[in-house]
Amino acid sequence: MEFRLLGPVVALQEGVPIRMKSVKACELLAVLLLAPGHRVSHAGITRYLWPNEEPNANRIRQCFHQLRQSVPGIAERNERGFCRIRAAPHSVDYVRFRESQRAANATDSRSVRLRALRSALDEWRGTPLDELPGEGFEQKRAELVAELHDATAACTLAELECGQARAALDRVDPALARWPESETLLGLKVRALRTLGRQDQIEALLARWQRRFGRPTVHLLLVGEEDMAGPATADASPAPASARPRPRQLPQQSVDLVGRQPQLDQLAEIVLGRTAGRSRIAVITGMPGVGKTFLAVRAAAGVERNFPDGILYADLGGFSPGKPEDHGPVLATFLNDLRVRPVASTVDGLVAAYRTALADRAVLLILDNARDEDHVRPLLPPAGASAALVTSRRQLYGLAIRESAEIVDLAPLDRQDAVSLLRGRLGEARMGAVLPFVGDLVEHCAGVPLALGIMAARIMQRPGALAGMVRDLRQDSTRLRSLDLGSENLSVRLSLEASHRLLRAPAARLLWQLAVHPGPTVSWAALRALEPDDAMGVIDAIDDLMRMSLVTEPVFERYSLHDLVRVYAGETAARQDESERASVMERALSFLLHNAWANDRGLDPGRRLPIGEPEGVEVASPASAADAMSWFETEYSTLTAAVRCAGEHGLDRYTWLLPMTLVTFQWRSGRHLDALDHLTCALAAAEREAAPADVAMVHRMLAGTHRGLGNLTQAMRELRSAVRVSEKNADIQGAALARHILGVLLRESGASDEALMQFTAALSAFERLGDPLGQGAALNGIGSGHYDLGRYDEGLEHCLRSLVLLEGTDDLNGRAHALFSLGRIRVARGEHDAAASDFERARRLYRSLAYGSREARTLVHLAEALRDAGRDQEAGEAMERAHVLLEGLGERDVDAAVGRLRCLP
């Protein structure tokens, strides 16, 4: 006879199940088999079979009678108030299970213990007491399942101790499915995975369990002493602790590092403790894909011999899509690698053990991809021989302040290093085929090693598609798609998205606004103009973007987006509401226009443009013409980008007005080709947007630009157009200005008589208008015309009248020009000292206007006047200053330039 309780309750005769007379008889059999000596009181039986009822002896006797009929020979004589059956101990599976457990606990032999535990578990065939109803059976069933859990855990441990990790894992996996909340089984699975070399699965397993049950798991990562000794064999005692380990966890790098030698040298100095007053902690920061990890690993390899206790590496996952690594698992892993057991398995206990372990070791830590200071701080080494290389996209200034860390900000590669990187990845043979496209590849990958590496991989995979790849790379709309191999580590877009996800809302908003701004750099005042009602919010937002390495500050209070960041931010901007984008564009262009206009008036106070007063725009007027020239130099690339942007978006007002505010600066700085390009677009926009007088003004500026380029024919054509437009629309001032400039051109072309006619007509009009600036300019033109014709007295008279008029105005340029004309006339009259005085006054005015080309020309004539006056030393000094100025203006053949200046009319 055999009885089974560890599954459905059944009695077997020679292996054949016996049919019970009733369900209650089966229940009574189970109660009696579970009891010690198989004897149970009537009260005990009632609690199982008829819970919440009083014991009924007759009912129990009837049930006991059915049991005797079902299983003959099992029942003994009934005692008063008790029932008892007869069953051989080894006939009950539960008894055999308990005896096997006792045998396992009694032996010192691992192999014997394992056999006993496996025998115990073999008794189980399912849910114990299956389908027996009632609270009493449910409670007993739970007790039996708990015994099964403990036996399963004990058997798994025995298998691990006997070196059977694969069997242990096969056992613990279904057990965890049955008891998912069991920390004991979880710990055993961790040990099995570690023994099988599957450490990469452990942290994810523990993280899932911790999220599900809300209980800490970091202590399960700690390696026990039995594991530190290595895998055991059956009946073997634990191995003695090995000597202090020397981990070397440098990630593999299959390619050489290109460039970065200054940074490598700097990192070596830091981690070797050669930077006075600073710690041995270096923080490598920079935008996504710039090569921070690669540099850290290469730097570590270079100083490895200085860290005899090894190198530890951890990817902290600070910018990965999931949750970043917690301190606990990383600390536990490092302690395991160092063969150190903490006294307490709390996070504080791990930190204490970790710092104590590093205190007398020389270990180099690579803490890669830290999200922020708090993410990495518990992992930093204490003062001593150990050091750390930390990488992060964030600028971790907190570590510099509290831990005295040195921050090494990594910029993109320069062109030469970018080409070298491509050559190293492609090889010389493939590089030859790529040479026609190298310029595009380097320019549009913008020095980012990740982007260059992706393009190199794509070229190697499909060399025949190179032209199409480059075509996509050139376009903003397809560039990031070209720089994507499908995973975050091999995708510029996904890398940038990882940073973007961590931005606070104001910073994310400012990022796309910067993409709408024409760029390439943005001043601090221009940033405030993007959000005029939230200046403090802009301060916080730009700080966030800079700390995240998405915005740089190439010069003080000027901010820039890297080209690839700008493309990504542009895609983000495209997803915003169109009216909001247009509003940001309007604020950006309005700020630039009003500030350019203020500085243009600093160069030419007589200029008039229909710009109006600024509304809600911060305008800084220059203190001098030199300050205005400096402002234009600083903002020039941004202003030219704004002109292009306005044209692309069909914003005619800005397309014509911005070039008009730029033209004075462009003439004075020799940027006539830029002026021609901008003014050509401005003319078309003005014809659609502006008044006829303004269209005529654009023609005049075009004429002046063609004059600066030496194309007098086209200049006069533009001026005649200006005159026609002005006269057709009764614009007296416009016609007068055009005639004056036409006179200048006619004079320069040698038609002095016709030039005098134009100057005279312009003077008459300016007098009717009561315009002193126009009168002064026309009088100077008439005086210069008389000078050309040898009528020096008449010329002197008109130029003096011009100077008198202009002395009462703020037209420094007109005054300087009148003095220059007077100097030439006085030279012709033989009045050399007076001429030198006029030239010197003119030079000073041009100097104050930062008008280098005019100053150089004046110095050449001053030198000649001084020489004719017998003041040779002063003449030499003046000519030397002219040479310096001309060299600064980019003249390669200074002597030829001096000759040209002498011959100018």
TAUR-V479593 format. One record per pair of residues at least 6 apart in sequence whose ideal C-beta (glycine too) atoms are under 8 Angstrom apart, sorted by the first residue. I is the first residue (numbers start at 0). J is the second residue. If there is no record, write none. Layout:
I;J, I;J
This chain:
0;10, 0;11, 0;12, 0;70, 0;72, 0;73, 0;86, 0;87, 0;90, 1;10, 1;11, 1;14, 1;90, 1;92, 2;9, 2;10, 2;11, 2;28, 2;32, 2;86, 2;90, 2;91, 2;92, 3;9, 3;10, 3;11, 3;91, 3;92, 3;124, 4;29, 4;32, 4;33, 4;91, 4;92, 4;93, 4;127, 4;128, 4;143, 5;92, 5;93, 5;96, 5;122, 5;123, 5;124, 5;125, 5;127, 5;143, 5;147, 6;92, 6;123, 6;124, 6;125, 6;126, 6;127, 6;129, 7;124, 7;125, 7;129, 7;130, 8;25, 8;26, 8;28, 8;29, 8;128, 8;129, 8;131, 9;16, 9;17, 10;16, 10;17, 10;19, 10;28, 10;69, 10;70, 11;17, 17;69, 17;70, 18;69, 19;25, 19;28, 19;65, 19;66, 19;69, 20;65, 20;66, 20;68, 20;69, 21;62, 21;65, 23;48, 23;62, 23;65, 24;62, 24;65, 24;66, 24;69, 25;131, 26;47, 26;48, 26;131, 26;136, 27;44, 27;48, 27;62, 27;63, 27;66, 27;82, 28;66, 28;69, 28;70, 28;84, 29;47, 29;128, 29;131, 29;136, 30;39, 30;43, 30;44, 30;47, 30;48, 31;37, 31;38, 31;39, 31;82, 31;83, 31;84, 32;84, 32;86, 32;91, 32;93, 33;93, 33;139, 34;43, 36;83, 37;83, 37;84, 37;85, 37;86, 38;81, 38;82, 38;83, 39;81, 39;82, 39;83, 40;80, 40;81, 41;54, 41;56, 41;59, 41;80, 41;81, 41;82, 42;54, 44;54, 44;59, 44;82, 45;52, 45;53, 45;54, 45;55, 45;59, 46;135, 47;133, 47;135, 47;136, 48;62, 48;133, 49;55, 49;58, 50;133, 50;134, 50;135, 56;80, 59;82, 60;77, 63;74, 63;77, 63;82, 66;73, 66;74, 66;84, 67;73, 67;74, 72;85, 73;84, 73;85, 73;86, 74;82, 74;83, 74;84, 74;85, 75;83, 75;84, 75;85, 77;83, 88;94, 88;98, 89;95, 92;122, 92;124, 93;122, 93;127, 93;143, 95;118, 95;119, 95;122, 96;119, 96;122, 96;123, 96;146, 96;150, 97;119, 99;115, 99;116, 99;118, 99;119, 99;122, 100;115, 100;116, 100;119, 100;150, 100;153, 102;111, 102;115, 103;111, 103;112, 103;115, 103;116, 103;119, 103;153, 103;157, 104;112, 106;112, 106;115, 108;234, 109;157, 109;160, 109;161, 109;231, 109;233, 109;234, 109;235, 110;161, 110;233, 110;234, 112;157, 113;154, 113;157, 113;158, 113;160, 113;161, 113;163, 113;233, 116;150, 116;153, 116;154, 116;157, 117;154, 119;150, 119;154, 120;147, 120;150, 120;151, 120;154, 123;147, 126;140, 126;144, 127;139, 127;140, 127;143, 127;144, 127;147, 128;136, 128;139, 128;140, 128;143, 131;140, 148;174, 148;178, 148;181, 148;183, 148;184, 151;170, 151;171, 151;174, 151;184, 152;174, 152;181, 152;183, 152;184, 152;187, 154;170, 155;167, 155;170, 155;171, 155;174, 155;184, 155;187, 155;191, 156;167, 156;187, 158;164, 158;166, 158;167, 158;170, 159;167, 159;187, 159;190, 159;191, 159;194, 160;225, 160;231, 161;231, 161;232, 161;233, 162;230, 162;231, 162;232, 162;233, 164;190, 164;191, 164;194, 164;195, 164;230, 165;195, 167;187, 167;190, 167;191, 167;194, 168;188, 168;191, 168;192, 168;195, 171;184, 171;187, 171;188, 171;191, 172;188, 174;181, 174;184, 175;181, 175;184, 175;185, 175;188, 178;184, 179;208, 179;211, 180;212, 182;214, 182;216, 182;219, 185;204, 185;205, 185;208, 185;216, 185;219, 186;219, 188;204, 189;201, 189;204, 189;205, 189;219, 189;220, 190;223, 190;226, 192;198, 192;200, 192;201, 192;204, 193;201, 193;222, 193;226, 194;226, 194;230, 201;220, 202;220, 202;324, 202;328, 205;216, 205;217, 205;219, 205;220, 205;328, 206;216, 206;322, 206;328, 208;214, 208;216, 209;215, 209;216, 215;327, 217;325, 217;327, 217;328, 217;330, 217;331, 217;344, 217;346, 217;349, 218;331, 218;344, 220;327, 220;328, 220;331, 220;332, 220;335, 221;331, 221;334, 221;335, 221;340, 221;341, 221;344, 222;335, 222;338, 223;340, 224;237, 224;240, 224;340, 225;231, 225;237, 227;240, 227;241, 227;338, 228;237, 228;238, 228;239, 228;240, 228;241, 229;238, 231;237, 231;238, 240;338, 241;338, 243;308, 243;337, 243;338, 244;309, 244;336, 244;337, 244;338, 245;307, 245;308, 245;309, 246;309, 246;310, 246;311, 246;336, 246;337, 247;303, 247;309, 247;310, 248;309, 248;310, 248;311, 248;312, 248;336, 248;365, 249;296, 249;299, 249;300, 249;303, 249;310, 249;312, 249;365, 250;292, 250;296, 250;312, 252;293, 252;296, 252;297, 254;423, 254;424, 255;423, 256;263, 256;290, 256;293, 256;294, 256;297, 257;412, 257;416, 257;419, 257;420, 257;423, 257;448, 258;412, 258;413, 258;416, 258;419, 258;420, 259;290, 259;294, 259;297, 259;409, 259;416, 262;283, 262;294, 262;298, 262;407, 262;409, 263;294, 263;297, 263;298, 263;301, 265;281, 265;405, 265;407, 266;281, 266;283, 266;294, 266;295, 266;298, 266;388, 266;407, 267;298, 267;301, 267;302, 268;274, 269;277, 269;279, 269;280, 269;281, 269;386, 269;405, 269;407, 270;279, 270;281, 270;298, 270;302, 270;305, 270;363, 270;386, 270;387, 270;388, 271;279, 271;302, 271;305, 271;386, 272;279, 272;386, 274;405, 276;403, 277;403, 277;404, 277;405, 278;382, 278;402, 278;403, 278;404, 278;405, 279;380, 279;385, 279;386, 279;387, 280;379, 280;380, 280;386, 280;387, 280;389, 280;398, 280;402, 280;403, 280;404, 280;405, 281;298, 281;386, 281;387, 281;388, 281;389, 281;404, 281;405, 281;407, 282;389, 282;390, 282;391, 282;395, 282;398, 282;399, 282;404, 282;405, 282;406, 282;407, 283;291, 283;294, 283;295, 283;388, 283;389, 283;390, 283;391, 283;407, 283;409, 284;291, 284;390, 284;391, 284;392, 284;393, 284;394, 284;395, 284;406, 284;407, 284;408, 284;409, 284;548, 285;291, 285;392, 285;408, 285;409, 285;410, 285;548, 286;392, 286;411, 286;447, 286;548, 286;549, 286;561, 286;564, 287;318, 287;392, 287;449, 287;491, 287;494, 287;495, 287;497, 287;498, 287;548, 288;447, 288;448, 288;449, 288;450, 288;491, 288;494, 288;563, 289;409, 289;410, 289;411, 289;447, 289;448, 289;449, 289;548, 290;409, 290;412, 290;448, 290;449, 291;367, 291;390, 291;391, 291;392, 291;409, 292;367, 292;368, 292;390, 293;448, 294;409, 295;365, 295;367, 295;388, 295;390, 296;312, 296;365, 298;388, 299;310, 299;363, 299;365, 299;388, 302;363, 303;310, 303;363, 305;361, 305;363, 306;361, 306;362, 306;363, 306;384, 306;385, 306;386, 307;361, 308;360, 308;361, 308;362, 308;385, 309;336, 309;362, 309;363, 310;362, 310;363, 310;364, 310;365, 311;333, 311;336, 311;337, 311;362, 311;363, 311;364, 311;365, 312;364, 312;365, 312;367, 313;324, 313;329, 313;332, 313;333, 313;364, 313;365, 313;366, 313;367, 313;378, 314;324, 314;367, 314;368, 315;323, 315;324, 315;329, 315;366, 315;367, 315;368, 315;369, 315;370, 315;374, 315;375, 315;378, 316;322, 316;323, 316;324, 316;368, 317;323, 317;368, 317;369, 317;370, 317;371, 317;374, 317;391, 317;392, 318;368, 318;370, 318;392, 318;494, 318;497, 318;498, 318;501, 319;368, 319;487, 319;497, 320;487, 320;497, 320;500, 323;370, 323;374, 326;346, 326;349, 326;350, 326;374, 326;377, 326;378, 327;346, 327;349, 329;378, 330;346, 330;349, 330;350, 330;353, 330;377, 330;378, 331;349, 333;353, 333;364, 333;378, 334;340, 334;341, 334;349, 334;352, 334;353, 334;356, 337;356, 337;360, 337;362, 339;352, 339;353, 339;356, 340;352, 341;348, 341;349, 341;351, 341;352, 341;353, 342;348, 342;351, 342;352, 343;351, 346;377, 350;377, 353;378, 354;380, 354;381, 357;380, 357;381, 357;383, 357;385, 358;381, 358;383, 359;383, 360;384, 360;385, 361;383, 361;384, 361;385, 362;380, 362;385, 363;385, 363;386, 363;387, 363;388, 364;378, 364;379, 364;380, 364;385, 364;386, 364;387, 364;388, 365;387, 365;388, 365;390, 366;375, 366;378, 366;379, 366;387, 366;388, 366;389, 366;390, 367;390, 368;390, 368;391, 369;375, 369;389, 369;390, 369;391, 369;393, 369;395, 370;391, 370;393, 370;501, 371;391, 371;393, 371;395, 371;397, 372;395, 372;397, 372;398, 372;401, 375;389, 375;391, 375;395, 375;398, 376;398, 376;401, 376;402, 378;387, 379;387, 379;389, 379;398, 379;402, 380;386, 380;387, 389;395, 389;398, 389;404, 392;498, 392;547, 392;548, 393;546, 393;547, 393;548, 394;406, 394;408, 394;545, 394;546, 394;547, 394;548, 395;404, 395;406, 396;406, 396;546, 398;404, 398;406, 399;405, 399;406, 408;548, 410;446, 411;417, 411;445, 411;446, 411;447, 411;561, 412;420, 412;446, 412;447, 412;448, 412;451, 413;446, 414;441, 414;446, 416;446, 417;441, 417;444, 417;446, 417;451, 418;437, 418;441, 420;448, 420;451, 420;452, 420;455, 421;430, 421;433, 421;437, 421;440, 421;441, 421;451, 421;454, 421;455, 422;430, 424;451, 424;452, 424;455, 424;456, 424;459, 425;433, 425;455, 425;458, 425;459, 429;458, 429;459, 429;462, 432;462, 432;465, 433;440, 433;458, 433;465, 436;465, 436;466, 436;469, 439;469, 439;472, 439;473, 440;451, 440;454, 440;469, 440;472, 441;451, 443;472, 443;473, 443;478, 443;562, 444;450, 444;451, 444;454, 444;472, 444;482, 444;563, 445;561, 445;562, 445;563, 447;491, 447;561, 447;563, 449;482, 449;489, 449;491, 449;494, 450;482, 450;491, 450;563, 453;482, 453;483, 453;484, 453;489, 453;490, 453;491, 454;468, 454;472, 454;481, 454;482, 456;484, 456;489, 457;464, 457;468, 457;481, 457;484, 458;465, 458;468, 461;468, 468;481, 471;477, 471;478, 471;480, 471;481, 472;478, 472;481, 472;482, 475;566, 475;569, 478;563, 478;566, 479;491, 479;492, 479;563, 479;566, 479;567, 479;570, 480;492, 482;490, 482;491, 482;492, 482;563, 483;489, 483;490, 483;491, 483;492, 483;493, 484;490, 486;493, 487;493, 487;494, 487;497, 488;494, 491;563, 491;567, 492;567, 495;549, 495;563, 495;564, 495;567, 496;567, 498;547, 498;548, 498;549, 499;507, 499;510, 499;549, 499;567, 499;571, 501;547, 502;510, 502;543, 502;544, 502;547, 502;549, 503;539, 503;540, 503;543, 505;533, 505;536, 505;537, 505;539, 505;540, 505;543, 506;539, 506;540, 506;541, 506;543, 506;544, 506;547, 507;571, 508;540, 509;526, 509;529, 509;530, 509;537, 509;540, 509;541, 509;544, 510;544, 510;549, 510;550, 510;568, 510;571, 511;568, 511;569, 511;571, 511;572, 511;575, 512;529, 512;530, 512;572, 512;583, 513;521, 513;529, 513;544, 513;550, 513;558, 513;560, 513;565, 513;568, 514;560, 514;565, 514;568, 514;569, 514;571, 514;572, 515;572, 515;580, 515;583, 515;584, 515;587, 516;525, 516;529, 516;583, 516;587, 517;587, 517;588, 517;591, 517;637, 517;640, 517;641, 517;643, 517;644, 518;559, 518;560, 518;565, 518;637, 518;640, 519;559, 519;560, 519;636, 519;637, 519;640, 520;553, 520;554, 520;557, 520;558, 520;559, 520;636, 520;637, 521;557, 521;558, 521;559, 521;637, 522;556, 522;557, 522;558, 522;633, 522;634, 522;637, 523;556, 523;557, 523;558, 524;590, 524;594, 524;617, 524;619, 525;587, 525;590, 525;591, 525;637, 526;537, 526;541, 526;558, 527;534, 527;537, 527;617, 528;586, 528;587, 528;589, 528;590, 528;616, 528;617, 529;537, 529;583, 529;586, 529;587, 530;536, 530;537, 531;586, 531;615, 531;616, 541;550, 541;558, 544;550, 545;551, 545;552, 545;558, 549;560, 549;561, 549;564, 550;558, 550;559, 550;560, 550;564, 551;558, 551;559, 551;561, 552;558, 552;559, 553;559, 557;633, 560;568, 572;580, 584;644, 584;648, 584;650, 587;641, 588;641, 588;644, 588;645, 588;650, 588;653, 588;657, 589;613, 589;616, 590;616, 590;617, 591;634, 591;637, 591;638, 591;641, 591;657, 592;610, 592;653, 592;656, 592;657, 592;660, 593;610, 593;613, 593;616, 593;618, 594;616, 594;618, 594;619, 594;630, 594;634, 595;631, 595;634, 595;638, 595;657, 595;660, 595;661, 596;608, 596;610, 596;656, 596;660, 597;618, 597;619, 597;620, 597;621, 598;620, 598;621, 598;626, 598;627, 598;630, 598;631, 598;660, 598;664, 599;606, 599;608, 599;627, 599;660, 599;661, 599;663, 599;664, 600;606, 600;620, 601;620, 601;621, 601;623, 601;624, 601;626, 601;627, 602;624, 602;627, 602;628, 602;663, 602;664, 602;667, 602;812, 602;848, 603;663, 603;810, 603;812, 604;808, 604;809, 604;810, 605;772, 605;808, 605;810, 605;813, 606;663, 608;656, 608;659, 608;660, 608;693, 609;656, 609;689, 609;690, 609;693, 610;656, 610;660, 621;627, 621;630, 623;847, 624;811, 624;847, 624;848, 624;849, 624;850, 625;847, 625;848, 625;849, 627;664, 627;849, 628;664, 628;667, 628;668, 628;848, 628;849, 629;849, 631;638, 631;661, 631;664, 631;668, 632;668, 635;664, 638;657, 638;661, 639;661, 639;673, 639;677, 641;653, 641;657, 642;653, 642;654, 642;657, 642;658, 642;661, 642;677, 642;680, 645;651, 645;653, 645;654, 645;657, 646;654, 646;680, 646;684, 651;684, 651;685, 651;687, 651;688, 652;684, 652;688, 654;680, 654;681, 654;684, 654;688, 655;680, 655;681, 655;682, 655;684, 655;685, 655;688, 655;689, 655;693, 655;697, 656;681, 657;677, 657;681, 658;674, 658;677, 658;678, 658;680, 658;681, 658;700, 659;678, 659;681, 659;696, 659;697, 659;700, 661;673, 661;674, 661;677, 662;674, 662;677, 662;678, 662;700, 662;703, 662;704, 664;670, 665;671, 665;673, 665;674, 665;677, 665;704, 666;674, 666;703, 666;704, 666;707, 667;848, 667;849, 667;850, 667;851, 667;852, 667;853, 668;851, 669;707, 669;852, 669;888, 669;889, 671;704, 671;707, 671;708, 672;708, 674;700, 674;704, 674;707, 675;701, 675;704, 675;705, 675;708, 678;697, 678;700, 678;701, 678;704, 679;701, 681;697, 681;700, 682;694, 682;697, 682;698, 682;701, 685;693, 685;694, 685;697, 686;694, 689;697, 691;724, 691;725, 691;727, 691;728, 691;730, 692;725, 692;728, 692;730, 692;732, 692;733, 694;724, 695;720, 695;721, 695;722, 695;724, 695;725, 695;728, 695;730, 695;733, 695;734, 695;737, 696;721, 696;733, 696;736, 698;717, 698;718, 698;720, 698;721, 698;724, 698;737, 699;717, 699;718, 699;721, 699;733, 699;736, 699;737, 699;740, 701;714, 701;717, 702;714, 702;715, 702;717, 702;718, 702;721, 702;737, 702;740, 702;741, 702;744, 703;714, 703;740, 704;714, 705;711, 705;713, 705;714, 705;717, 706;714, 706;743, 706;744, 706;747, 711;744, 711;747, 711;748, 714;744, 715;741, 715;744, 715;745, 715;748, 718;737, 718;740, 718;741, 718;744, 719;741, 721;733, 721;734, 721;736, 721;737, 721;740, 722;734, 722;737, 722;738, 722;741, 724;730, 724;733, 725;731, 725;732, 725;733, 725;734, 725;737, 726;734, 731;764, 731;767, 731;768, 732;764, 732;765, 732;768, 732;770, 732;773, 734;764, 735;760, 735;761, 735;764, 735;765, 735;768, 735;770, 735;773, 735;777, 736;761, 736;773, 738;757, 738;758, 738;760, 738;761, 738;764, 739;757, 739;758, 739;761, 739;773, 739;776, 739;777, 739;780, 741;757, 742;754, 742;755, 742;756, 742;757, 742;758, 742;761, 742;777, 742;780, 742;784, 743;754, 743;780, 744;754, 745;751, 745;753, 745;754, 745;757, 746;754, 746;780, 746;783, 746;784, 746;787, 746;904, 747;903, 747;904, 749;904, 751;784, 751;787, 751;788, 752;788, 754;780, 754;784, 754;787, 755;781, 755;784, 755;785, 755;788, 758;777, 758;780, 758;781, 758;784, 759;777, 759;781, 761;773, 761;776, 761;777, 761;780, 762;773, 762;774, 762;777, 762;778, 762;781, 764;773, 765;773, 765;774, 765;776, 765;777, 766;774, 771;804, 771;805, 771;807, 771;808, 772;805, 772;808, 772;810, 772;813, 774;801, 774;804, 775;801, 775;802, 775;804, 775;805, 775;808, 775;810, 775;813, 775;814, 775;817, 776;801, 776;813, 776;816, 778;797, 778;798, 778;800, 778;801, 778;804, 779;797, 779;798, 779;801, 779;813, 779;816, 779;817, 779;820, 781;797, 782;793, 782;794, 782;795, 782;796, 782;797, 782;798, 782;799, 782;800, 782;801, 782;817, 782;820, 782;821, 782;824, 783;794, 783;798, 783;820, 783;823, 783;904, 784;794, 785;791, 785;793, 785;794, 785;797, 786;794, 786;820, 786;823, 786;824, 786;827, 787;904, 791;824, 791;827, 791;828, 794;820, 794;824, 795;821, 795;824, 795;825, 795;828, 798;817, 798;820, 798;821, 798;824, 799;821, 801;813, 801;817, 801;820, 802;814, 802;817, 802;818, 802;821, 805;813, 805;814, 805;817, 806;814, 808;814, 811;844, 811;847, 811;848, 812;844, 812;848, 812;850, 814;844, 815;840, 815;841, 815;844, 815;845, 815;848, 815;850, 815;853, 815;857, 816;841, 818;837, 818;838, 818;840, 818;841, 818;844, 819;837, 819;838, 819;841, 819;853, 819;856, 819;857, 819;860, 821;834, 821;837, 822;834, 822;835, 822;837, 822;838, 822;841, 822;857, 822;860, 822;861, 822;864, 823;834, 823;860, 825;831, 825;833, 825;834, 825;837, 825;864, 826;834, 826;860, 826;863, 826;864, 826;867, 831;864, 831;865, 831;867, 831;868, 832;868, 834;864, 835;861, 835;864, 835;865, 835;868, 835;870, 835;873, 838;857, 838;860, 838;861, 838;864, 839;861, 841;857, 842;854, 842;857, 842;858, 842;861, 845;853, 845;854, 845;857, 846;854, 851;884, 851;887, 851;888, 852;888, 854;884, 855;881, 855;884, 855;885, 855;888, 855;896, 855;900, 856;900, 856;903, 858;877, 858;878, 858;880, 858;881, 858;884, 859;878, 859;881, 859;897, 859;900, 859;901, 860;901, 861;874, 861;877, 862;874, 862;875, 862;877, 862;878, 862;881, 863;874, 863;901, 865;871, 865;873, 865;874, 865;877, 866;874, 878;897, 881;897, 881;900, 882;893, 882;897, 885;893, 885;896, 885;897, 886;893, 890;896
